[in-house]
Amino acid sequence: MTLWIGIAIVAHVLGFISSVVAMMTARTPQGSIAWAISLNTCPYIAVPAYWVFGRSRFEGYVTARKLVETDLEEKYRAVLESVAPYRVPEMDAESAGHAAELLAGVPFLKGNEIELLIDGEATFDSILEGIDAAEHYILLQFFIVHDDELGRRVKRHLVAKAKQGVRVYFLYDEIGSHDLPGAYLSELRAAGIAVRAFNSRKGIRNRFQVNFRNHRKLVVVDGETAWIGGHNVGDEYLGKDPTFGHWRDTHVRISGPAVLGAQFSFSVDWRWAADQEIPELKWTPTASPSSDGVVLIIPSGPADETETALLMFLHAINSAQKRIWISSPYFIPDDAVLSALQLAGLRGVEVKILIPDIADHEIPYLAAFSYFDEATLTGTEIYRYTNGFLHGKAMLIDDQMATVGSANFDNRSFRLNFEITAACTDAEFIQKVEEMFADDFSNARKMIQADIDEKSFWFKLKVRAARLTAPVQ
């Protein structure tokens, strides 16, 4: 009895201390209230849950980023000076582009070639061609890497370049790539490739932390070309998983000065993962000889002073005058984004959200149904893609800007994941993105009220329960 009393006292003391931390650090009042109540009333369950899921800011990474910025401060100032000829005159203060610049901390840069890559074959053919052409170094980062046909194909190309003397840096998320076998990584290391897991649990304070993920998908070759988008490394991304069939995803290839923004993002992640700076990277911009496209690279994550991804979506919605089209595998907006969608509808903006008709993860799939009534109240249209599984993350704002990246339209990407997005204001690229969306909408069905009303009570109950988990999805 004395032992159990002692355990109870310790649990409640830990619950109280954790609740104080939660009230001081939670990003929303609702989060503070929910954690404070649960930690003090049921600490036996709530304390472990808080240690795993409760934090919304990645403090260890903040420190690492400051170290990188200190290490590269002189170089970074030189980079900003060197890209000055490629800066675009300051955009109108009301434009989505102007806010994107402020969020990214760097300006839009011209002199870029940007290619839209639709689906896996086009994406990985382009990436592997770029890897094969590398002369100095390759930076490769993915959330998921599988040891399957595509994974081994990527490995062969990386090993071949490493044997030619090209420096290769391979960064993966240990949670997303949890099933990647040690033999795969050992073969990379044996070829001289530097391999690191992002390791969000590094450090005593982060030991129980599994809520933060590095969701970026990024390849940089020689500081001149970058690939950014939604694909991971796995056969399913080539449409070879019979469960999903056609895998609809989107990537972009960028050549030009904007690539330095992607390279800096990788450098910061590598510093956190490896506790060291990558030596001898190319920080001199090289303009594309064939295109003058305007591009901005926007990294975002839980170490940012502001909620960069959330604000990016919010401002896009609030600034749109004609249309905003969004493609995402998950539709789990928070209250602010939901209100912005409703206001856009009241302004007469055409708002279309494209999401999958089949699920890869049941809980976010169910949660999306719970937002239908509120989102469509003022005219937002939700479409479900029916030609396979939709995984692409893209956005089109009026005729002014298009984005492609790794960020989903959910709380996890808004606040908990490290993401990266490429934004482009080039008219030709925007036209291609519009055509891509038009084709996707032609392979989708518009959701109607009957999609909800005809479901069983138990389905609706699961939908409401799934919505309760939205903050940590």
Secondary structure, 3 states (H helix, E strand, C coil): CHHHHHHHHHHHHHHHHHHHHHHHHCCCHHHHHHHHHHHHHCHHHHHHHHHHHCCCCCHHHHHHHHHHHHHCHHHHHHHHHHCHHHECCCCCCCCHHHHHHHHHCCCCEEEEEEEEEECHHHHHHHHHHHHHHCCCEEEEEECCECCCHHHHHHHHHHHHHHHCCCEEEEEECCCCCCCCCHHHHHHHHHCCCEEEECCCCCCHHHCCCCCCEECCCEEEECCCEEEEECCCECHHHHCCCCCCCCEECEEEEEECCCHHHHHHHHHHHHHHHHCCCCCCCCCCCCCCCCCCEEEEEEEECCCCCCCHHHHHHHHHHHHCCCEEEEECCCEECCHHHHHHHHHHHHCCCEEEEEEECCCCCHHHHHHHHCCHHHHHHHCCEEEEECCCEECCCEEEECCCEEEEECCCEEHHHHHHEEEEEEEECCHHHHHHHHHHHHHHHHCEEECCCHHHHCCCHHHHHHHHHHHHCHHHC
